[in-house]
Amino acid sequence: MNEIERLREITAILRSEQGCEWDKKQTHKSMIQCLIEEVYEVVEALETEDMESLKEELGDLLFQIAFHCQLAEEKQIFTLDDVAKSISDKLVRRHPHVFKSADTLTADEVVINWEKIKQEEKAGKSLQTGSLLDSVPKAHPALLKAEKLQKEAKKTGFDWDKIEDIEKKLNEEIAEFYTELNEYKANRSNFRKMEEEFGDVLFTMVNLSRTLNISAESALNSANLKFKTRFDKLEKIALESGKELNGMNLKEMDELWEIVKKTEKSSI
């Protein structure tokens, strides 16, 4: 028995009458949060380049896939083999330059060809009603969803022509946000409008990042990791000097923060 078959058998046993009470109670919907958490743990391992953790987290994610396939198999909908066949067929179908001909394509040409084949596949299916943007999953994180929505809209030509146009729009949105922020500070009566303008700033920032080929989601994840790493070091320095952060004022903590930043620069 290979390890994939062993995983499938273990998953089936966990769901069996003699299996685990917790596993037997789960449904596709109840496992959504677990799936999301495992994906983010894989991302964290990738961001930190921890290969041992990556191996473990990919295993946890693989179990989530096996578990959902087991749930579907119990209702005779599809199996793990069906899922593997589906993605294998898709990869072969969307890489004709590899599997059907000897054509050599650049990375950019591969992306263009992939999208062309993808659209042909959609056209071959029954006519779907609704918006072009309905293809963007509602469960995506907000930044990733914004990027996907913009990319889908771009396919129709609805996109900025130049980076300078986005910069101009961003400055306009920031000015509108500050107008609402000042009004909020004065009267505390327009929180929703201020929130809306803040969202417009973020959405335009995603437009800028996308145009610059920067993943907004990855960039923010990197910023989060950098902040956590620096804060951890700040805590360590404070403890080594016999202090606790809760007993320090902002000026003292900011001084430690600058020490951490200088330490990073000196190690480069």
N, C-alpha and C positions, 0 to 999 in steps of 0.2 A: 504494500500500500504506500503510495507517495504521500507527502505531507499535506497536500491540498485535500486528498481524499480523506486523510486522517482528521483534518479540521472539519470537513463536512460531516463525518461520522460523529465526532465529539459534539458538534452543534445539534445534530439530530437527537443524540442521547440526552442532552440538556433539556430539550423540548419534549422528551418522551414522558410517558406516564410515570416512569421511575426516575425522572430527571430532577432538575432544580426547580423549586417552587417559584423562585423569582423569575427565572427564564421562561417558565411555562405561562406566566401571566402577561408577558410582554406582547405588544402589537407593533405594527409599523410606526404608528404615531407616537407611542410611548417611548420608542427608541430614538426619536429624532434628536433630542438634546444630547444623548450619548454620542450619536454620530457626529454632530457638530463639534462637541468637545474633543473627540478623537482627531478630527481633521485639524483643529487648531493646535493640538499637541504635536502632530506631524509637522506643521508649519514651524512651530517653535524649535523643534529639533533641526529642521533645515536652516533656520535663521542662525542658530548657534553653532551649526556645522558639527553637531554631536552625532557621529555615525552610530554609536552604540545605542543611543536613545532613539535615533531614527529607525533602526532595525526593530526595536521594541514597539515604537508607536505605529509603524506601518503594520506590524502584526495585529495590534489592537484594532486598527482601521479595517484590516482584512477580515477580522472576526465580525465586525459590524456588517460587512458586505455578505459574508457567509450566513449570518443570522437572518438578514432580510430575505435572502434567497431561500432559506429554510422555511420561513413563514409563508412565502409564496408557493413553495413546493407542497406544503401541507394542504393548500387550497387548489393544487394542480393548476397554478397559473404559469409559473416558470421555475427553472432550476438554476443552480450555479453554472452548470454546463451551458444552459441557454444564454446566460449573461456573458460568459466567456466567448461563446460563438458570436454573439451580437457585436461585441467590441472588436473581435478579430476580423469579422467580415467588414465592419466599417473601416478599420485601418487599412485593409487591403484595397477596398473600394476607393478610399480617398487618397491613396498613394499609388496611382496608376504608373507614375514615372519610376517606381521601384519594382512593382510586381507584374506590370503588363508591358513595359517597354524599357528601353535603355536610355531614355531621355535624362539629361542632367539639368536639374532646376536649382536656382539659387534659393536661399531661405525665404526671401520675399516672394518669389514666384510660387513656392510651395504653399504659402499662406493664401495667395490669390486663387490658386487652383483648388485648394481645400474649400474655400468659400463658394467657389463656382459649383463644385460638385455638391456641396451641402444644399445650395439653393435648388439645384436640379432634383435632388432627392425630395425636397419639400414640395416642389411643383408636381412631382409624380404621385404624391399622396392625395387623398380626397381634399377638396377645397375647404380651407379653414376660414372661419369668420373671425372678426376681431382685429385688433391692432397688430402691426408689425412688432411692436414693443412687448406684446404678450408673451413672446418667447423668452424674455428675461425672467429668471426665477424670482418669485416674490421673497423667498427666504434668504436671498443673498445679503451679506452685510451691506450697509448703506453705501459705503464708498465704492465697493465693487459693483453694486447695482447701478450706481450713477455712471460708472465707466461703461458698463454693458449697454445701458440705455443710449448713451451717446454714440457708441460704436454702431448700434443697430440703426439709429437715426442717420448716421453718416452714410450708410449704404444707399440712402435715397438722395444723397447730395446735401442733406440738411446739416451743415457743419461750417465752422469758421474757415475762412480762406487763409488768414495769416495769424501768426502768434501775436502780432501787434494788436490785432482786433480783440483777441481774448484779453490781453493786458488792459486795454481800454475798458472793456466790459467789467473786468475784475475791479478796477479802480472805481467804476460807477457803483458796483454792488457794495463795495466797502464803504463808500460815502453814504449810500442809502442806509446801510446798517448803523453807521455812527449817528445818523439823524434820528433813527428810532431808539438807539441806545441813550442818547442825550435826553430824548423825550421820556424814556422810561425812568431815567435817574431823577428827572424833575417831577414826574407825576405818578409813576408806577401804574400806568393805566393801559399800556400797549404791549404787554409781554408777548402776545401771540404774533403781532406784527414784527416785533424785534426778532423773535425766533425765526419767522419766515425769511427775513432779510439775511439772517445769519446762515440759514440753509442755502440761500442763493449764492452767498460768498463761497461756501463749501463746494457747491455744484460747479461754479465757475472755476474754482481751483482744480477740480477734477478734469475739467475741459483743458486747462493749461497743462496739467501733468500728462494727460493722454496724448496731447499734441507733441509733448517733449519725450514721448515714449517712456514715461515714468509711471509705474503702477502706484496709484495713490494708496491702495490697501497695503502693499508691501512697504512703501515709504513710511506710512504711519506705524506699521508694525516695527520697523527698524527704529523709529523715533521712540516708541514705547520701550523697546529693549534697551536703548541707550539711556533713557531716563532711569529705568529700573537698576541698571548696572551702576550708574553714578550714585543713585540714592543708597544702594547697598554699601558702596564704598564710603559714602558720607556717614552712614550709621556706624560702620566699623571704626572710622577715625574718631568719631565722637565717643564711642565706648572705650577705645584705647586711651583716650585722654580723661577717662573717668566721668564722662557726661552722658546724659540721656537727652534725646531730641526733644522730648516733651518739656524739658526744663530749660531749653535754649530759646532765645528770641530769633526772629527772622534774620537779623543782621549777622548773628553768630553762625547760623546755618548757611547763609549765603557765602560767608568767608570760607567755610569748609567746602562748599560746592565749588568755589574757585580753585581751591587746592586740588580737588579731585580732577578738575578739567586740566590743570597744569600738569598733573601727574600723567594724564593720558597723552598730552602733547610731547612730554619728555621721553615717553616710551616708544614713540613712533620713529 
